[in-house]
Amino acid sequence: MNDVLKSFTAWNPDTASLYTVGYTAGIATDHLLQRFSFDLRKGDGVPAFLLQIKGARLRLEMGTRTIFGQLIALVEQERALQAQTLVKDHRLTVLAGGSVQTVWLSDVQSIELEDPDLSNQLSSYLQIMTDRRSDSRPGASCRA
């Protein structure tokens, strides 16, 4: 039912915007999110997500350098920025063109998921989280 309704849109005259229509039939958000191989509610941000998608193909943008590779590992380490200054960072290891390369996660400006299925799963997951917030707002309703 939800897939059928998502093909429809609704018009909100108060905000002059269109939005998709969904129907969850009271299904708990936790139950909807269990079908995904990752959980963004666990851990802390990008490192936690990357740890859950080991093996995924990524495109890493680092200024003038781009790496296409398969995620092997992500390890938290201390990084020396200057003499006597250590910060916590993550060392990202990828298999790129037959060679194993490591980069600091803080040097990565952009991460693109090369697997369209994984990218779609992430979008769907985020949509469920957005719908949950919308449904839980006091007074949230749709006028026909």
GIWOFEN-V66444 format. One record per run of one state. SS is the DSSP state (hx for helix, st for strand, lp for the rest). FROM is the first residue (numbers start at 1). LEN is the number of residues. If there is no record, write none. Layout:
BEGIN
ss=SS from=FROM len=LEN
ss=SS from=FROM len=LEN
END
This chain:
BEGIN
ss=lp from=1 len=1
ss=hx from=2 len=4
ss=lp from=6 len=3
ss=st from=9 len=4
ss=lp from=13 len=4
ss=st from=17 len=4
ss=lp from=21 len=8
ss=hx from=29 len=5
ss=lp from=34 len=11
ss=hx from=45 len=8
ss=lp from=53 len=4
ss=st from=57 len=6
ss=lp from=63 len=2
ss=st from=65 len=18
ss=lp from=83 len=2
ss=st from=85 len=12
ss=lp from=97 len=2
ss=st from=99 len=6
ss=hx from=105 len=3
ss=lp from=108 len=2
ss=st from=110 len=4
ss=lp from=114 len=2
ss=hx from=116 len=21
ss=lp from=137 len=8
END
